[in-house]
Amino acid sequence: MLLGSGGEIKGISTSDADPTTFLVSADDGYARLYDVRLPLPVLSLAAGFSEKSCGAALSVHPDGVPMIFMGAEEDEVIRLWDVRA
C-alpha cells in the first residue's frame, strides 16, 4: 500500500510527458496523483458521488496540459480534471 492511499490499488497510470508523477486508482473511490520525489500524494480526487471503487484513472497531457480522466464503477460517471487548477 502507498502512503496516503485508503484502499486496494486498482490501477496505475503514467505519462511520458511527466516522468516524475504517476496516478493511482483505488477501491476507496479516489484517484491520487503521486510525485516520486514526495512521500504523500500531491492530489486526491473523488471518482464519483459515492465512496465506491475508482474503476480507472488515466493521466494524459494533450497539448502539454496535464489532465486526469477517472471512472467510478457504481455511479457510472466519468470525470475529467485539469490538474493545473
N, CA, C and O atoms as a CHARMM CRD file, in Angstrom:
* protein
*
  340
    1    1 MET  N      0.84200  -1.18000   0.00000 PROA 1      0.00000
    2    1 MET  CA     0.00000   0.00000   0.00000 PROA 1      0.00000
    3    1 MET  C      0.88900   1.24600   0.00000 PROA 1      0.00000
    4    1 MET  O      1.92700   1.28400   0.66100 PROA 1      0.00000
    5    2 LEU  N      0.47000   2.24300  -0.73900 PROA 2      0.00000
    6    2 LEU  CA     1.18900   3.50700  -0.78700 PROA 2      0.00000
    7    2 LEU  C      0.74400   4.40200   0.36300 PROA 2      0.00000
    8    2 LEU  O     -0.39600   4.30100   0.81600 PROA 2      0.00000
    9    3 LEU  N      1.62300   5.27100   0.83900 PROA 3      0.00000
   10    3 LEU  CA     1.23800   6.24600   1.85300 PROA 3      0.00000
   11    3 LEU  C      0.15400   7.14400   1.27900 PROA 3      0.00000
   12    3 LEU  O      0.25000   7.57800   0.13100 PROA 3      0.00000
   13    4 GLY  N     -0.87100   7.42300   2.06600 PROA 4      0.00000
   14    4 GLY  CA    -1.94900   8.29500   1.62300 PROA 4      0.00000
   15    4 GLY  C     -3.05000   7.58300   0.88100 PROA 4      0.00000
   16    4 GLY  O     -4.07500   8.19300   0.57800 PROA 4      0.00000
   17    5 SER  N     -2.87600   6.31000   0.57600 PROA 5      0.00000
   18    5 SER  CA    -3.90600   5.54400  -0.12300 PROA 5      0.00000
   19    5 SER  C     -4.77900   4.84600   0.90700 PROA 5      0.00000
   20    5 SER  O     -4.27800   4.26500   1.87000 PROA 5      0.00000
   21    6 GLY  N     -6.09900   4.90700   0.69400 PROA 6      0.00000
   22    6 GLY  CA    -7.00900   4.33600   1.66700 PROA 6      0.00000
   23    6 GLY  C     -7.62900   3.02500   1.24900 PROA 6      0.00000
   24    6 GLY  O     -8.59800   2.58000   1.86400 PROA 6      0.00000
   25    7 GLY  N     -7.10000   2.39600   0.22600 PROA 7      0.00000
   26    7 GLY  CA    -7.70900   1.15800  -0.22600 PROA 7      0.00000
   27    7 GLY  C     -6.79700   0.37200  -1.13200 PROA 7      0.00000
   28    7 GLY  O     -5.65300   0.75000  -1.38400 PROA 7      0.00000
   29    8 GLU  N     -7.33400  -0.73700  -1.62000 PROA 8      0.00000
   30    8 GLU  CA    -6.58500  -1.58600  -2.53800 PROA 8      0.00000
   31    8 GLU  C     -6.40300  -0.87200  -3.87200 PROA 8      0.00000
   32    8 GLU  O     -7.34000  -0.26800  -4.39400 PROA 8      0.00000
   33    9 ILE  N     -5.21200  -0.94200  -4.41000 PROA 9      0.00000
   34    9 ILE  CA    -4.90200  -0.28100  -5.67300 PROA 9      0.00000
   35    9 ILE  C     -5.53200  -1.05100  -6.82500 PROA 9      0.00000
   36    9 ILE  O     -5.36300  -2.26500  -6.94100 PROA 9      0.00000
   37   10 LYS  N     -6.26200  -0.33000  -7.67700 PROA 10     0.00000
   38   10 LYS  CA    -6.92300  -0.92100  -8.84200 PROA 10     0.00000
   39   10 LYS  C     -6.11200  -0.72000 -10.11600 PROA 10     0.00000
   40   10 LYS  O     -6.16600  -1.55200 -11.02200 PROA 10     0.00000
   41   11 GLY  N     -5.35900   0.37800 -10.19300 PROA 11     0.00000
   42   11 GLY  CA    -4.58500   0.64300 -11.40000 PROA 11     0.00000
   43   11 GLY  C     -3.58000   1.75500 -11.19200 PROA 11     0.00000
   44   11 GLY  O     -3.70800   2.56600 -10.27400 PROA 11     0.00000
   45   12 ILE  N     -2.57700   1.78100 -12.05800 PROA 12     0.00000
   46   12 ILE  CA    -1.54400   2.81800 -12.04200 PROA 12     0.00000
   47   12 ILE  C     -1.39500   3.34600 -13.45800 PROA 12     0.00000
   48   12 ILE  O     -1.35800   2.57800 -14.41900 PROA 12     0.00000
   49   13 SER  N     -1.30800   4.67600 -13.57800 PROA 13     0.00000
   50   13 SER  CA    -1.15100   5.30900 -14.88300 PROA 13     0.00000
   51   13 SER  C      0.03400   6.26600 -14.83600 PROA 13     0.00000
   52   13 SER  O      0.23100   6.97900 -13.85200 PROA 13     0.00000
   53   14 THR  N      0.81300   6.27300 -15.90300 PROA 14     0.00000
   54   14 THR  CA     1.92600   7.21100 -16.03900 PROA 14     0.00000
   55   14 THR  C      1.78300   7.94600 -17.36100 PROA 14     0.00000
   56   14 THR  O      1.00700   7.54800 -18.23000 PROA 14     0.00000
   57   15 SER  N      2.54100   9.02000 -17.49800 PROA 15     0.00000
   58   15 SER  CA     2.53700   9.78000 -18.74100 PROA 15     0.00000
   59   15 SER  C      3.97000  10.11000 -19.11200 PROA 15     0.00000
   60   15 SER  O      4.74400  10.56400 -18.26900 PROA 15     0.00000
   61   16 ASP  N      4.32600   9.88600 -20.36700 PROA 16     0.00000
   62   16 ASP  CA     5.67500  10.22000 -20.83300 PROA 16     0.00000
   63   16 ASP  C      5.96100  11.71200 -20.70300 PROA 16     0.00000
   64   16 ASP  O      7.12100  12.11400 -20.60900 PROA 16     0.00000
   65   17 ALA  N      4.91700  12.53400 -20.69600 PROA 17     0.00000
   66   17 ALA  CA     5.09500  13.98400 -20.61200 PROA 17     0.00000
   67   17 ALA  C      5.55600  14.43600 -19.22900 PROA 17     0.00000
   68   17 ALA  O      6.11100  15.52600 -19.09400 PROA 17     0.00000
   69   18 ASP  N      5.33500  13.61600 -18.19900 PROA 18     0.00000
   70   18 ASP  CA     5.76300  13.95600 -16.83900 PROA 18     0.00000
   71   18 ASP  C      6.29800  12.70100 -16.16000 PROA 18     0.00000
   72   18 ASP  O      5.54100  11.98600 -15.50300 PROA 18     0.00000
   73   19 PRO  N      7.58600  12.42400 -16.31000 PROA 19     0.00000
   74   19 PRO  CA     8.15700  11.18200 -15.78500 PROA 19     0.00000
   75   19 PRO  C      8.28900  11.12300 -14.26300 PROA 19     0.00000
   76   19 PRO  O      8.64800  10.07400 -13.72900 PROA 19     0.00000
   77   20 THR  N      8.01100  12.21300 -13.55100 PROA 20     0.00000
   78   20 THR  CA     8.14300  12.19800 -12.09200 PROA 20     0.00000
   79   20 THR  C      6.82900  11.93200 -11.37600 PROA 20     0.00000
   80   20 THR  O      6.81300  11.84000 -10.14900 PROA 20     0.00000
   81   21 THR  N      5.71800  11.80500 -12.11300 PROA 21     0.00000
   82   21 THR  CA     4.43200  11.56700 -11.46200 PROA 21     0.00000
   83   21 THR  C      3.78800  10.27500 -11.95700 PROA 21     0.00000
   84   21 THR  O      4.07100   9.79400 -13.05400 PROA 21     0.00000
   85   22 PHE  N      2.91200   9.72900 -11.11100 PROA 22     0.00000
   86   22 PHE  CA     2.09100   8.59100 -11.50400 PROA 22     0.00000
   87   22 PHE  C      0.75200   8.70600 -10.79000 PROA 22     0.00000
   88   22 PHE  O      0.66000   9.29000  -9.71100 PROA 22     0.00000
   89   23 LEU  N     -0.27200   8.14800 -11.39800 PROA 23     0.00000
   90   23 LEU  CA    -1.63600   8.23600 -10.90100 PROA 23     0.00000
   91   23 LEU  C     -2.09800   6.84900 -10.46700 PROA 23     0.00000
   92   23 LEU  O     -1.89300   5.86600 -11.17900 PROA 23     0.00000
   93   24 VAL  N     -2.72800   6.77800  -9.28600 PROA 24     0.00000
   94   24 VAL  CA    -3.18400   5.50500  -8.73600 PROA 24     0.00000
   95   24 VAL  C     -4.69500   5.57000  -8.52100 PROA 24     0.00000
   96   24 VAL  O     -5.19900   6.52100  -7.92400 PROA 24     0.00000
   97   25 SER  N     -5.41500   4.56000  -9.00600 PROA 25     0.00000
   98   25 SER  CA    -6.84400   4.43900  -8.69800 PROA 25     0.00000
   99   25 SER  C     -7.00000   3.34100  -7.65000 PROA 25     0.00000
  100   25 SER  O     -6.29300   2.33300  -7.67900 PROA 25     0.00000
  101   26 ALA  N     -7.94000   3.55100  -6.71800 PROA 26     0.00000
  102   26 ALA  CA    -8.08900   2.61000  -5.60400 PROA 26     0.00000
  103   26 ALA  C     -9.55100   2.30400  -5.33200 PROA 26     0.00000
  104   26 ALA  O    -10.44800   3.00400  -5.80000 PROA 26     0.00000
  105   27 ASP  N     -9.77300   1.24100  -4.56400 PROA 27     0.00000
  106   27 ASP  CA   -11.14600   0.83600  -4.27900 PROA 27     0.00000
  107   27 ASP  C    -11.80500   1.65600  -3.17200 PROA 27     0.00000
  108   27 ASP  O    -12.91000   1.32400  -2.74400 PROA 27     0.00000
  109   28 ASP  N    -11.15400   2.71600  -2.70000 PROA 28     0.00000
  110   28 ASP  CA   -11.78400   3.62400  -1.73900 PROA 28     0.00000
  111   28 ASP  C    -12.51400   4.76400  -2.43800 PROA 28     0.00000
  112   28 ASP  O    -13.05000   5.65200  -1.77500 PROA 28     0.00000
  113   29 GLY  N    -12.54200   4.75100  -3.77900 PROA 29     0.00000
  114   29 GLY  CA   -13.26700   5.76300  -4.53400 PROA 29     0.00000
  115   29 GLY  C    -12.44300   6.96700  -4.94300 PROA 29     0.00000
  116   29 GLY  O    -12.99200   7.94500  -5.45000 PROA 29     0.00000
  117   30 TYR  N    -11.14200   6.91700  -4.73500 PROA 30     0.00000
  118   30 TYR  CA   -10.28400   8.05700  -5.05600 PROA 30     0.00000
  119   30 TYR  C     -9.18500   7.68300  -6.04200 PROA 30     0.00000
  120   30 TYR  O     -8.74700   6.53500  -6.12200 PROA 30     0.00000
  121   31 ALA  N     -8.76000   8.69100  -6.78300 PROA 31     0.00000
  122   31 ALA  CA    -7.54000   8.60100  -7.58000 PROA 31     0.00000
  123   31 ALA  C     -6.56200   9.57900  -6.94200 PROA 31     0.00000
  124   31 ALA  O     -6.94000  10.68200  -6.54700 PROA 31     0.00000
  125   32 ARG  N     -5.32000   9.16900  -6.84700 PROA 32     0.00000
  126   32 ARG  CA    -4.30900  10.01400  -6.21300 PROA 32     0.00000
  127   32 ARG  C     -3.11700  10.17600  -7.14300 PROA 32     0.00000
  128   32 ARG  O     -2.62500   9.21700  -7.73700 PROA 32     0.00000
  129   33 LEU  N     -2.67300  11.42000  -7.25000 PROA 33     0.00000
  130   33 LEU  CA    -1.51400  11.74000  -8.07100 PROA 33     0.00000
  131   33 LEU  C     -0.29900  11.82500  -7.15300 PROA 33     0.00000
  132   33 LEU  O     -0.28100  12.60300  -6.19900 PROA 33     0.00000
  133   34 TYR  N      0.70400  11.02500  -7.45100 PROA 34     0.00000
  134   34 TYR  CA     1.93500  10.99900  -6.66100 PROA 34     0.00000
  135   34 TYR  C      3.08000  11.58800  -7.46500 PROA 34     0.00000
  136   34 TYR  O      3.12400  11.48500  -8.69100 PROA 34     0.00000
  137   35 ASP  N      4.00100  12.20600  -6.74800 PROA 35     0.00000
  138   35 ASP  CA     5.26900  12.66600  -7.30800 PROA 35     0.00000
  139   35 ASP  C      6.33700  11.78500  -6.66600 PROA 35     0.00000
  140   35 ASP  O      6.38000  11.67400  -5.44000 PROA 35     0.00000
  141   36 VAL  N      7.19000  11.16500  -7.45500 PROA 36     0.00000
  142   36 VAL  CA     8.17600  10.22700  -6.91500 PROA 36     0.00000
  143   36 VAL  C      9.13500  10.89000  -5.93400 PROA 36     0.00000
  144   36 VAL  O      9.82200  10.19800  -5.18300 PROA 36     0.00000
  145   37 ARG  N      9.19100  12.21100  -5.92800 PROA 37     0.00000
  146   37 ARG  CA    10.09700  12.93100  -5.02700 PROA 37     0.00000
  147   37 ARG  C      9.46900  13.21200  -3.66800 PROA 37     0.00000
  148   37 ARG  O     10.14400  13.70900  -2.76600 PROA 37     0.00000
  149   38 LEU  N      8.16800  12.89400  -3.50800 PROA 38     0.00000
  150   38 LEU  CA     7.44800  13.19100  -2.26800 PROA 38     0.00000
  151   38 LEU  C      6.79700  11.92200  -1.71500 PROA 38     0.00000
  152   38 LEU  O      6.41600  11.04400  -2.49000 PROA 38     0.00000
  153   39 PRO  N      6.65900  11.80800  -0.37500 PROA 39     0.00000
  154   39 PRO  CA     6.11900  10.57300   0.20400 PROA 39     0.00000
  155   39 PRO  C      4.59500  10.44700   0.13000 PROA 39     0.00000
  156   39 PRO  O      4.07500   9.33200   0.13500 PROA 39     0.00000
  157   40 LEU  N      3.87700  11.56000   0.06200 PROA 40     0.00000
  158   40 LEU  CA     2.41400  11.54800   0.05800 PROA 40     0.00000
  159   40 LEU  C      1.87400  12.05200  -1.27400 PROA 40     0.00000
  160   40 LEU  O      2.60300  12.70800  -2.01800 PROA 40     0.00000
  161   41 PRO  N      0.61600  11.76100  -1.59400 PROA 41     0.00000
  162   41 PRO  CA     0.05100  12.24000  -2.85600 PROA 41     0.00000
  163   41 PRO  C      0.01500  13.76500  -2.91200 PROA 41     0.00000
  164   41 PRO  O     -0.18100  14.43100  -1.89600 PROA 41     0.00000
  165   42 VAL  N      0.20600  14.30000  -4.09900 PROA 42     0.00000
  166   42 VAL  CA     0.12600  15.74800  -4.28400 PROA 42     0.00000
  167   42 VAL  C     -1.30400  16.17500  -4.60300 PROA 42     0.00000
  168   42 VAL  O     -1.63100  17.35900  -4.53100 PROA 42     0.00000
  169   43 LEU  N     -2.16200  15.20100  -4.95900 PROA 43     0.00000
  170   43 LEU  CA    -3.54600  15.49600  -5.30400 PROA 43     0.00000
  171   43 LEU  C     -4.39200  14.24700  -5.08700 PROA 43     0.00000
  172   43 LEU  O     -3.99300  13.14900  -5.47600 PROA 43     0.00000
  173   44 SER  N     -5.56600  14.41200  -4.46200 PROA 44     0.00000
  174   44 SER  CA    -6.52600  13.31700  -4.29100 PROA 44     0.00000
  175   44 SER  C     -7.86300  13.76900  -4.85600 PROA 44     0.00000
  176   44 SER  O     -8.35100  14.85000  -4.52700 PROA 44     0.00000
  177   45 LEU  N     -8.45900  12.93300  -5.71300 PROA 45     0.00000
  178   45 LEU  CA    -9.71300  13.28300  -6.37500 PROA 45     0.00000
  179   45 LEU  C    -10.72900  12.16400  -6.20400 PROA 45     0.00000
  180   45 LEU  O    -10.39800  10.99100  -6.37200 PROA 45     0.00000
  181   46 ALA  N    -11.97800  12.52800  -5.86700 PROA 46     0.00000
  182   46 ALA  CA   -13.05900  11.54400  -5.76800 PROA 46     0.00000
  183   46 ALA  C    -13.51000  11.16600  -7.16900 PROA 46     0.00000
  184   46 ALA  O    -13.71400  12.03400  -8.01700 PROA 46     0.00000
  185   47 ALA  N    -13.66500   9.88100  -7.40700 PROA 47     0.00000
  186   47 ALA  CA   -14.03300   9.40300  -8.73900 PROA 47     0.00000
  187   47 ALA  C    -15.50500   9.60400  -9.04300 PROA 47     0.00000
  188   47 ALA  O    -15.87000   9.85700 -10.19100 PROA 47     0.00000
  189   48 GLY  N    -16.36100   9.49400  -8.03100 PROA 48     0.00000
  190   48 GLY  CA   -17.80000   9.59700  -8.25700 PROA 48     0.00000
  191   48 GLY  C    -18.48600  10.22800  -7.06800 PROA 48     0.00000
  192   48 GLY  O    -17.86100  10.93400  -6.27600 PROA 48     0.00000
  193   49 PHE  N    -19.77700   9.97000  -6.94800 PROA 49     0.00000
  194   49 PHE  CA   -20.56500  10.57700  -5.88200 PROA 49     0.00000
  195   49 PHE  C    -20.61600   9.71800  -4.62800 PROA 49     0.00000
  196   49 PHE  O    -20.90800  10.22600  -3.54500 PROA 49     0.00000
  197   50 SER  N    -20.34000   8.43700  -4.75400 PROA 50     0.00000
  198   50 SER  CA   -20.31200   7.54700  -3.59500 PROA 50     0.00000
  199   50 SER  C    -18.86000   7.19800  -3.29200 PROA 50     0.00000
  200   50 SER  O    -17.95800   7.51600  -4.06700 PROA 50     0.00000
  201   51 GLU  N    -18.65100   6.55400  -2.17700 PROA 51     0.00000
  202   51 GLU  CA   -17.28900   6.18000  -1.79900 PROA 51     0.00000
  203   51 GLU  C    -16.96900   4.77300  -2.26700 PROA 51     0.00000
  204   51 GLU  O    -16.35900   3.99300  -1.53600 PROA 51     0.00000
  205   52 LYS  N    -17.37100   4.45300  -3.46400 PROA 52     0.00000
  206   52 LYS  CA   -17.08800   3.14200  -4.04300 PROA 52     0.00000
  207   52 LYS  C    -15.83500   3.21800  -4.89100 PROA 52     0.00000
  208   52 LYS  O    -15.20000   4.26800  -4.99300 PROA 52     0.00000
  209   53 SER  N    -15.49600   2.12600  -5.48000 PROA 53     0.00000
  210   53 SER  CA   -14.24300   1.97300  -6.21100 PROA 53     0.00000
  211   53 SER  C    -14.06900   2.95200  -7.36600 PROA 53     0.00000
  212   53 SER  O    -14.99800   3.22300  -8.12700 PROA 53     0.00000
  213   54 CYS  N    -12.85800   3.46900  -7.46800 PROA 54     0.00000
  214   54 CYS  CA   -12.44000   4.23000  -8.64600 PROA 54     0.00000
  215   54 CYS  C    -11.95500   3.18600  -9.64000 PROA 54     0.00000
  216   54 CYS  O    -10.83200   2.69300  -9.53500 PROA 54     0.00000
  217   55 GLY  N    -12.79700   2.85500 -10.59600 PROA 55     0.00000
  218   55 GLY  CA   -12.50000   1.76300 -11.51200 PROA 55     0.00000
  219   55 GLY  C    -11.29000   1.99100 -12.38000 PROA 55     0.00000
  220   55 GLY  O    -10.52900   1.06200 -12.64700 PROA 55     0.00000
  221   56 ALA  N    -11.10200   3.22900 -12.82600 PROA 56     0.00000
  222   56 ALA  CA    -9.97900   3.51800 -13.71400 PROA 56     0.00000
  223   56 ALA  C     -9.61400   4.98800 -13.61600 PROA 56     0.00000
  224   56 ALA  O    -10.47400   5.84000 -13.39300 PROA 56     0.00000
  225   57 ALA  N     -8.33800   5.27500 -13.78300 PROA 57     0.00000
  226   57 ALA  CA    -7.85500   6.65100 -13.83400 PROA 57     0.00000
  227   57 ALA  C     -6.70800   6.69700 -14.83400 PROA 57     0.00000
  228   57 ALA  O     -5.87700   5.79000 -14.89000 PROA 57     0.00000
  229   58 LEU  N     -6.67500   7.76000 -15.61600 PROA 58     0.00000
  230   58 LEU  CA    -5.68800   7.88800 -16.67400 PROA 58     0.00000
  231   58 LEU  C     -5.08000   9.27600 -16.63100 PROA 58     0.00000
  232   58 LEU  O     -5.80300  10.27200 -16.62000 PROA 58     0.00000
  233   59 SER  N     -3.76700   9.35000 -16.60500 PROA 59     0.00000
  234   59 SER  CA    -3.03500  10.61300 -16.63300 PROA 59     0.00000
  235   59 SER  C     -2.57900  10.87200 -18.06400 PROA 59     0.00000
  236   59 SER  O     -1.84800  10.06800 -18.64200 PROA 59     0.00000
  237   60 VAL  N     -3.00800  11.99400 -18.63400 PROA 60     0.00000
  238   60 VAL  CA    -2.65000  12.34500 -20.01000 PROA 60     0.00000
  239   60 VAL  C     -2.23600  13.81300 -20.07500 PROA 60     0.00000
  240   60 VAL  O     -2.53100  14.59300 -19.17000 PROA 60     0.00000
  241   61 HSD  N     -1.55600  14.17500 -21.14700 PROA 61     0.00000
  242   61 HSD  CA    -1.09500  15.55100 -21.34900 PROA 61     0.00000
  243   61 HSD  C     -1.36600  16.00000 -22.78500 PROA 61     0.00000
  244   61 HSD  O     -0.41800  16.20400 -23.54300 PROA 61     0.00000
  245   62 PRO  N     -2.63600  16.16000 -23.18300 PROA 62     0.00000
  246   62 PRO  CA    -2.89700  16.63200 -24.54700 PROA 62     0.00000
  247   62 PRO  C     -2.41700  18.07400 -24.71300 PROA 62     0.00000
  248   62 PRO  O     -2.76500  18.94200 -23.91300 PROA 62     0.00000
  249   63 ASP  N     -1.63800  18.32100 -25.72400 PROA 63     0.00000
  250   63 ASP  CA    -1.07400  19.65700 -25.98400 PROA 63     0.00000
  251   63 ASP  C     -0.31700  20.20500 -24.78300 PROA 63     0.00000
  252   63 ASP  O     -0.25400  21.42000 -24.59500 PROA 63     0.00000
  253   64 GLY  N      0.26100  19.32300 -23.96500 PROA 64     0.00000
  254   64 GLY  CA     1.04700  19.74200 -22.81000 PROA 64     0.00000
  255   64 GLY  C      0.23400  20.08000 -21.57300 PROA 64     0.00000
  256   64 GLY  O      0.80700  20.47000 -20.55600 PROA 64     0.00000
  257   65 VAL  N     -1.07900  19.94300 -21.62900 PROA 65     0.00000
  258   65 VAL  CA    -1.95100  20.26100 -20.49700 PROA 65     0.00000
  259   65 VAL  C     -2.16400  18.99500 -19.66400 PROA 65     0.00000
  260   65 VAL  O     -2.68000  18.00500 -20.18300 PROA 65     0.00000
  261   66 PRO  N     -1.77300  19.00300 -18.36800 PROA 66     0.00000
  262   66 PRO  CA    -1.95100  17.80600 -17.54500 PROA 66     0.00000
  263   66 PRO  C     -3.42400  17.58800 -17.19600 PROA 66     0.00000
  264   66 PRO  O     -4.05800  18.44500 -16.58000 PROA 66     0.00000
  265   67 MET  N     -3.96000  16.42900 -17.59700 PROA 67     0.00000
  266   67 MET  CA    -5.36800  16.10400 -17.37300 PROA 67     0.00000
  267   67 MET  C     -5.47900  14.71800 -16.73400 PROA 67     0.00000
  268   67 MET  O     -4.61700  13.86000 -16.92100 PROA 67     0.00000
  269   68 ILE  N     -6.55300  14.52300 -15.98200 PROA 68     0.00000
  270   68 ILE  CA    -6.84800  13.22200 -15.39800 PROA 68     0.00000
  271   68 ILE  C     -8.27600  12.83700 -15.77500 PROA 68     0.00000
  272   68 ILE  O     -9.21600  13.59400 -15.53500 PROA 68     0.00000
  273   69 PHE  N     -8.43000  11.65100 -16.36900 PROA 69     0.00000
  274   69 PHE  CA    -9.73500  11.05300 -16.62800 PROA 69     0.00000
  275   69 PHE  C     -9.95400   9.99000 -15.56300 PROA 69     0.00000
  276   69 PHE  O     -9.05600   9.19900 -15.27400 PROA 69     0.00000
  277   70 MET  N    -11.16200   9.97200 -14.97200 PROA 70     0.00000
  278   70 MET  CA   -11.46200   8.98700 -13.93800 PROA 70     0.00000
  279   70 MET  C    -12.83900   8.39500 -14.15800 PROA 70     0.00000
  280   70 MET  O    -13.74500   9.07100 -14.64400 PROA 70     0.00000
  281   71 GLY  N    -12.99300   7.13200 -13.80100 PROA 71     0.00000
  282   71 GLY  CA   -14.28800   6.47700 -13.90200 PROA 71     0.00000
  283   71 GLY  C    -14.66500   5.80300 -12.60000 PROA 71     0.00000
  284   71 GLY  O    -13.85800   5.09200 -12.00100 PROA 71     0.00000
  285   72 ALA  N    -15.91200   6.03200 -12.15800 PROA 72     0.00000
  286   72 ALA  CA   -16.42300   5.39700 -10.94600 PROA 72     0.00000
  287   72 ALA  C    -17.29600   4.22300 -11.34300 PROA 72     0.00000
  288   72 ALA  O    -18.19900   4.36700 -12.16800 PROA 72     0.00000
  289   73 GLU  N    -17.03500   3.07000 -10.76400 PROA 73     0.00000
  290   73 GLU  CA   -17.74900   1.85100 -11.14400 PROA 73     0.00000
  291   73 GLU  C    -19.24200   1.90700 -10.83300 PROA 73     0.00000
  292   73 GLU  O    -20.06100   1.65900 -11.71700 PROA 73     0.00000
  293   74 GLU  N    -19.60600   2.22400  -9.60600 PROA 74     0.00000
  294   74 GLU  CA   -21.01000   2.15700  -9.21100 PROA 74     0.00000
  295   74 GLU  C    -21.82900   3.32100  -9.76100 PROA 74     0.00000
  296   74 GLU  O    -22.98400   3.12600 -10.14000 PROA 74     0.00000
  297   75 ASP  N    -21.26700   4.51500  -9.81300 PROA 75     0.00000
  298   75 ASP  CA   -22.00600   5.69900 -10.25000 PROA 75     0.00000
  299   75 ASP  C    -22.10200   5.82300 -11.76200 PROA 75     0.00000
  300   75 ASP  O    -22.89000   6.62300 -12.26700 PROA 75     0.00000
  301   76 GLU  N    -21.31600   5.04600 -12.49100 PROA 76     0.00000
  302   76 GLU  CA   -21.24800   5.13500 -13.94400 PROA 76     0.00000
  303   76 GLU  C    -20.97100   6.57400 -14.38000 PROA 76     0.00000
  304   76 GLU  O    -21.65200   7.12400 -15.24600 PROA 76     0.00000
  305   77 VAL  N    -19.95800   7.16200 -13.75900 PROA 77     0.00000
  306   77 VAL  CA   -19.57500   8.54700 -14.00400 PROA 77     0.00000
  307   77 VAL  C    -18.15400   8.57800 -14.54000 PROA 77     0.00000
  308   77 VAL  O    -17.29000   7.82600 -14.08800 PROA 77     0.00000
  309   78 ILE  N    -17.92000   9.45700 -15.51000 PROA 78     0.00000
  310   78 ILE  CA   -16.55700   9.73000 -15.97000 PROA 78     0.00000
  311   78 ILE  C    -16.28700  11.19800 -15.69400 PROA 78     0.00000
  312   78 ILE  O    -17.07300  12.06500 -16.07500 PROA 78     0.00000
  313   79 ARG  N    -15.18000  11.47100 -15.03500 PROA 79     0.00000
  314   79 ARG  CA   -14.80900  12.85500 -14.72000 PROA 79     0.00000
  315   79 ARG  C    -13.50000  13.19700 -15.41100 PROA 79     0.00000
  316   79 ARG  O    -12.64400  12.33900 -15.62500 PROA 79     0.00000
  317   80 LEU  N    -13.36900  14.46100 -15.75200 PROA 80     0.00000
  318   80 LEU  CA   -12.15900  14.99400 -16.36700 PROA 80     0.00000
  319   80 LEU  C    -11.68000  16.15300 -15.51500 PROA 80     0.00000
  320   80 LEU  O    -12.44200  17.07300 -15.21400 PROA 80     0.00000
  321   81 TRP  N    -10.40700  16.10600 -15.12600 PROA 81     0.00000
  322   81 TRP  CA    -9.83100  17.14900 -14.28100 PROA 81     0.00000
  323   81 TRP  C     -8.63900  17.77900 -14.98800 PROA 81     0.00000
  324   81 TRP  O     -7.79700  17.08300 -15.55600 PROA 81     0.00000
  325   82 ASP  N     -8.58000  19.11100 -14.94400 PROA 82     0.00000
  326   82 ASP  CA    -7.41500  19.86300 -15.39700 PROA 82     0.00000
  327   82 ASP  C     -6.53000  20.02300 -14.16500 PROA 82     0.00000
  328   82 ASP  O     -6.89400  20.73600 -13.23100 PROA 82     0.00000
  329   83 VAL  N     -5.39200  19.37900 -14.15600 PROA 83     0.00000
  330   83 VAL  CA    -4.54300  19.32100 -12.96300 PROA 83     0.00000
  331   83 VAL  C     -3.87700  20.66200 -12.65700 PROA 83     0.00000
  332   83 VAL  O     -3.38800  20.85900 -11.54400 PROA 83     0.00000
  333   84 ARG  N     -3.84600  21.57900 -13.61100 PROA 84     0.00000
  334   84 ARG  CA    -3.21400  22.88200 -13.37400 PROA 84     0.00000
  335   84 ARG  C     -3.95000  23.70500 -12.33900 PROA 84     0.00000
  336   84 ARG  O     -3.33700  24.55700 -11.69500 PROA 84     0.00000
  337   85 ALA  N     -5.23700  23.48300 -12.15400 PROA 85     0.00000
  338   85 ALA  CA    -6.05200  24.32000 -11.26300 PROA 85     0.00000
  339   85 ALA  C     -5.73600  24.07600  -9.80700 PROA 85     0.00000
  340   85 ALA  O     -6.33600  24.70100  -8.93300 PROA 85     0.00000
